[in-house]
Amino acid sequence: MKTNFLWHQTIQHLCHILQQQLERFEEMTKLEVRILCRILPKSINELDQLIPSNHHQLPPYCNSNPLNGNNNNNNNHNNSLYEIIKKHQKLIRNYKRQMLAKNLEEYESNIEQNEFLYQEELFNFGSQFSEIQKDQINNLMNCLYEYLHCQTMSKIRKIRFNETIFRYKLLHPCHCRSSLANNNNNTISIYPEAIIKIFEKLFTTKELNLLSSLGKIILFPLQSISFYFVVFI
């Protein structure tokens, strides 16, 4: 009777450790999905508040004709403002990346710690039955391994199923969450930006203003009036 109670208690403890481990794994998986979908957690995006609110927006494309020499001072002002804002945004971007890396490391460390406790409990469980014949111990441990393996695989399949649903909800938010999705577009990105040099006449002034207003590109005039740096977001 005492042995049966010990077995039951040990199995419960093993299932509890396993459950904790899989919960951390699911949380880590959701964070990885958010990173892949480019929709970071609110706690990470709130780090944007570390810089002044008027430094979140880069200077818009100049509406006047860039061939007009009277706009040189205006362009120089925009260039200086651009450099200041980019410097602040780089600091926040690096801090966000560090926080995400730290969160992932904490999840991995927690999972490894639970794995250690899990293996330790299994070893202690097997060592308590030295009076039982070796074949019986092997059969007992094999049954326990099989049971725990089935429990693990069942929960992992559920986690993967929930991951698919979570990814779909992130990429296809319902109407009530559309404002939340729009807010994510106004945050400081942690992802690399594509910067290319283009000829001024590749787009018309109207097209450049439209792309800039939509937040699709950031225009940075060079000293030469014939070229622009374009940052695709």
PyMOL commands that set and color helices and strands:
alter all, ss='L'
color gray80, all
select helices_A, chain A and resi 2-37+42-50+53-55+69-127+134-171+175-184+200-202+205-213
alter helices_A, ss='H'
color red, helices_A
select strands_A, chain A and resi 194-199+217-221+227-232
alter strands_A, ss='S'
color yellow, strands_A
deselect
rebuild
show_as cartoon
